[in-house]
Amino acid sequence: MINSYFSGIDPRIMSVEKLDRAKTVLVDAGSLSTLAHVLIEPTIPTLDISLLTERGGPTLANIIQNIVLYDTITVDSLLFEIYSDVSTACELFPNIIRGIYLRRGVREKIGDIVNEIAHINVGPPREISRDDWTKWQWQESKHIQLMQNFHSVVPTLIPPEYANDWQERFPFEMERPFTADIPLCCLGSMMTLGRAHFYLELARELGVPLSANPDFSNYFEVLLTKFKGSLLKGKPEEIVAFFEAQVSKAAIDESKGLISLDLSIPPVAELVVNYAKQRRCSLHTATLEVRESKNAVEFREWCAKLASLKGRSSFGEQQEMVGKLKDICETWKRSVREEVKYKTRKLAIEAIPYLGGILKAIGVHEVKLKGPVSMPREPYFLFLNDLLRPPKHSAPLVFER
């Protein structure tokens, strides 16, 4: 039973023990800051796809895609203590954006790993251009005060399940509480790659995928090359990327330039913007409604099932699931309406009375007929099909002031 007098209990915070790794992704504070600044407005903006390509657009597009593709978006719970943008983002998406509580010593442990194997000096690595380094400095400068506040922050928020855990409550009840064990790589205002590396190691410690901020993509590439590491990617993002490559990119390549499409924009974010435009609703409403659509929910469940399968004993089941994905990619590469609006069936000529003999005599051995589809073959893939088609016009318009 939760003790009501203990003010440190916060339902926005979750423990590692409650973490569903197949349905969760780790993000950084900057991504949530972009989300809080843009989606806080309840009015309907003049929406255009350029919103996702202008300054800050790639970060916004990435976090919107995360909200649709994962059940839970998590960030270090310490940020709830000192960074109002994280709390604002959580208010916009309650029970979706959660803080992950790290027990004492975990941050210090990760910092030791970063300091030992990375030992990244101040200044740009050789692999990063001066222009990219300037962009990094601009991004980091916005968080200097945040980084400086880390020095003295005292953790006061714990998840409800730790309410009776005296080891976690003890620091709060001391006359002089402990400050957070923030490693050196996350402190100060020096421009290094240490903080980026900290997120990589935190994702590995938690065993969850990291959705790297697109603004920092070059730095993560340098880190992964320099230290021969690997970025844990979430299954939903992998599936969407695979689908995009097999269907959209393959069709573009085969068209020899006849099909024009900007594949640099995350497809799920583009779907959300188009949804908002068609329904005349805010980007916040569009993100939530696309996320809670039946197709998106079923797709997340399918991805979570695939992500949870581990080891040789599940090889057959994984192979079967991926095989169905490949089949549907081939189908929708030819026509996005196939097995959604209609199903093409082959009819043997012999089955057609009278006319069949005539057609066979002139070399026609089968005909193809398109009939209506009562139930899609794999309904959990319909969300992928949504990425290729305009939002449906049958739904009522939602107006906001």
N, C-alpha and C positions, 0 to 999 in steps of 0.2 A: 504494500500500500504506500502511495506517494505521500511524503510529509508535506503538508501545505505550507508550513512556515519556511521551507527551504526555497529561497528565491532563485537559486541557480538552476532549477529544473526548467528545461525549455523543450517543448515538443518539436521545435524546428531542428533540433540536434538529434542525431542518431549515432548509435554505437557501431563499432566494427562488427560486433556479433550479429547485428540486425541487417547487415549489408547483403543485399541480393546482387551478387557480382554479375550475373547474367543480364541484369536489367538496369545497371547503373553505369554512369560515366563521370569521370573527374574533370572539372574545368577550373580555370583560374579566375581571380578576382576581376581582372580587366574585362573578361567576357561578360560577367554579370553586370559590371558597371555600364557597359554599352547597352545592355538589355534594359537596365533601369532608366537610363536617360532617354531612350527612344520610345519605349512602349508604355511609359508612365502616362503619356497624354491620352485622354479618353476620346478626343476628337478624331475625326476621320481625316488622315493626311492625304495630300495629293500623291497617291501611290504610283510608283513607276519602278520598273525592274532596276533602274539606275540606283535606287536606294541601296541595293546590295553590292554595288561596285564602287561607290564613292568612298571618301575617307571614313573608315570605321565600318563600312558596309560589309566587307568579308567577315569581320568578327561578328556582326549582327546576324548575318546569314548562317554562320556556323552554329551559334548558340540557339537560334530558332530551330534549326535542323535537329540539334540535340534534344530539345524539348519534345519534339514530335516523335523522335526515334527511340527515346529511353523513358522508362518509368520514373527514374530518379536522376536528377542532376546534383552532384555533390561537390562541396568545396570545404576547405579546412574550416572547422567551426570557430576557430579563433577570429576569423574575419567578421563574424557576427558581432564580436565585442567592440570593434573599433571602426568598421567600415559601413556607413549607412547605405551605400549603394547595394551591398549584398542583402541587407534587410529589405530594401525596397524591391529588389528582384524577387525575393521570397514572398513578399506580400502580393506581387503580381501573379505568382505561380505557387500558391501554398500547397504543401504536401508533394510538390514536384522538386523544388529546389530545397536541399537539406544540407546542413552542416555535418561533417563527419568528425566525431570526437576522437582525438588522438590522446591516448594515455601518456602519462609523464614518461619522458625518455625517448619517445618515438621520433619526435622532430630532431632531437639531438643525435640520435642514431643515424637518421638519414643525412644530417649535416656532416657527420663524420665520414660517411661514404662519399659524399660529394667532394669534401675537402681532400680526401685521401686519393681517390682515383682520378678526379678531375683536375684539381689544382689550377683553376682557370685564372689567368692573370687579368688585370684591368686593361682595357683597351681592346680593339677589334682583332679577332683571330685573322690569320692570313686568308682563310677561306671566305671571309665576308667582306663585301665591298664597302667602301667608305659611305656610299649613299645608304646602304642597308643599315650600317651602324648608326648613322644620323637618325634614321627612322626609329631604331631601337631606343636611342637616347630620348627622343621625343616622347615615346610611349612610357618609358620608365620615369621620366621627370614628372609625369602626372601623378605618380604614386610615391613620390619622395616622402611626403608627410606621413603617408600610411606606413612606409618602411621604418621611418624614425619612431613612430608610435609603438612599433613592435618591441622596442627595447624595454619598455616598462609595463606592458600590458599584463594584467593579472586575469587568468581564466576564471570566469564566474558562471559559465553555462555548461551544464551537463545534461545528457539524455535522461528521460524519465526512468529508464531501466537501471540507472546507476543511483537512484534516489537513496537506496539503503546500502550503498557500497561505501564503507567508511574510508577506504583507501583513496577514493576519488573525492569524497567530501572533506577530508581532513585539511587539505590546503586552504579551503574556503573559511574554515572555522578557526584558523590560527590568527593571532593578533597581528602578525605580519605575514600575509599570504605569499606563497611562491609566485614569482613571475613565470611567464611561459618560457620554455627552453627553446628559444628561437636560435637556429644555427647562424653562424657568421655569414654564410652565403646568401641569407635572406635579409640581412640588416644593412643599414647605411644607404647612401645614395650613389655608390660607385656603380658604373656601368659594366657589369660582367655578365657572363652566361650562367653564373651560379644559381640564380633563381630559377632559370629555365630547367637546369639540371635537377634542381630540387623537386620540381613537379614530376619529372620522369621517375625519380626514385620513389616519390610518394605513391605514384600509381602502381609501381611494382610492389611496394610494401603492402598496399591495400588489396592488390590482385584485381584491380579494375582497369578498364581502358582509360586512356587520357585523350581528350579531344583538344589537341594543341591549337592555341590561338593562331589563326592564319597570319596575323601580323608578325608572328615570331617563327613562322615555318622555316625560314632559312637557318635560324639558330638551332632549331631542333635537328635539322638535317646535318649541321656541322657536328653537333653533339653525338648523334648516332653514328656518324662516320668516324669521328675522332676516338670514340670509346667502344666502337663495335657493339653498340647496344641496339635495342629494338623497341619501337614504340608500340605499346599494347593498343590495338585498335578494337573498337567495339564491333560485334557481329552485325548490327543493323547498318552501320556505315560501310562495312565491307560488302554486304549484300547489295546495297544501293549502288556502290561504286562498280561492282561486278555487273549488275544489270545495265548500268549506264554504258559501260564499255562494250557489252555484248549486243546491245540493242541500238542505242543512239549513236555511239561513236562508230560502230561497225557500219551502220546505215549511211552515215556521213561519208566515211571512207569509200564505200562502194558507189556513192552518187557522183564521185569525181568533182566535188565542189558545187553540185546543184542544190544540195541541202545546206542551209546556213543555220547554225545553232551555236550559242556560246556555252560551252561545257564548263567554263570556269566558275559559273554560278552554281552553288549547291542546289540540286534539283528539288529537294524538299522545301527549302526556303523560297524558291521560285514558285512552287505550288501554293505556299501560304500567301505570298504577295498577290498572285492571280486570284486566289480565293477572296481576299479582302477587296480587291478591285471589283470583282463580279458581284459581290454581295453588299458592297458599300458599307463595310464595317471596319473597325480599327484593326491595326495589325495585331494587337494583343488578343482581341476576340477571335481573329482568324487563326492565330497560332493555337489557341485553346480548342477551337472547334475542329480543326484539322486533326489535332492530337487525339481528341475524343471520338473521332469518327470510327465507325465499325471497322472499316478497312485498315486504319492505322493501328487500332487495338489488336486486331487479329495478326497483323504483320509483326508487331512487337512480341506477341506471344510466340509466334513461329521462330523468330530470331533468338529469343531467350531459350527456347527448347534446343535449338541447334548449338548455342553457346554452352549449354549445360552438359552436353554430351562429351565425355572424356574417355580416353583410353581405347585399347583395341577392341574391347567387348562391344563398344558402340559404333565401330567402324561401319558395319553394314547399314545401320540406321542413318548415320551421317551421309553415307554414299547415296542412299535412297532419297534423302531430302535434297541434297545438292543436285542429284539427277533431275528431280522435278523442276528445280530452279532453271537448270540449263534448257530443259524442254520448253518451258514457258518463255524463256528468252528467245529461242528460235521461232516460236509461234508469233510473238509480238514484234519481232524484227520484221516479219512479213506484213503483219497488219495488227494494229493495236486494238482493233474491234473483234478480232477472232477470239472465240470462246468467251467473249464478254457480251457483245451485242448479238452475235450470230455464231454458228458452228458450221463449218464446211464439211459436208459428208459426200463420200464417193458412192455413186450408184452404178452397179454393173449394168452394161447394156442389155444383157440377157434378161434382166428383171423388168424391162419395159416391153409390154405386149405390142406386137405389130411393128412399132417404130424401132424397136431394138434391132431387128433383123436388118432394116434399111441402114441404120447408123453403123452397124458392124460391117456391112458390105462396103461402106465408103471409108473404113479405117478408124472409126471412132469406137473405142472399147469401153470407155467409162465417161460419165458426166459428173460434174460437181454441183451440188445444190447447197445453198445457204439457208439454214433454218434457225429459228429463234433458240436462245439458250435459256433453259429454265433454272439451272443451277451451274455456276462457274465450276470448272474442274478443280481448281485450287483457290478457294476464296481468300486465303491468307496472302495471296500474291496480288490481289486486286489493288492494294495500295500502290504497288509498283506501276500498275497500269494507270493509276490516277496521275502519276508523274508525267505521263505522255499525252494527256488529254486536257482540254480546258475544263474548269469546274462545271459541274452540272448546273443547268439553268432552271431546273424544276424546283429547287429549294426556295423557300420564301426569302426575300431580301431582309436584311437586318440593318436598321438605321440607328445611328447613335448621334448624340449631340455633344 
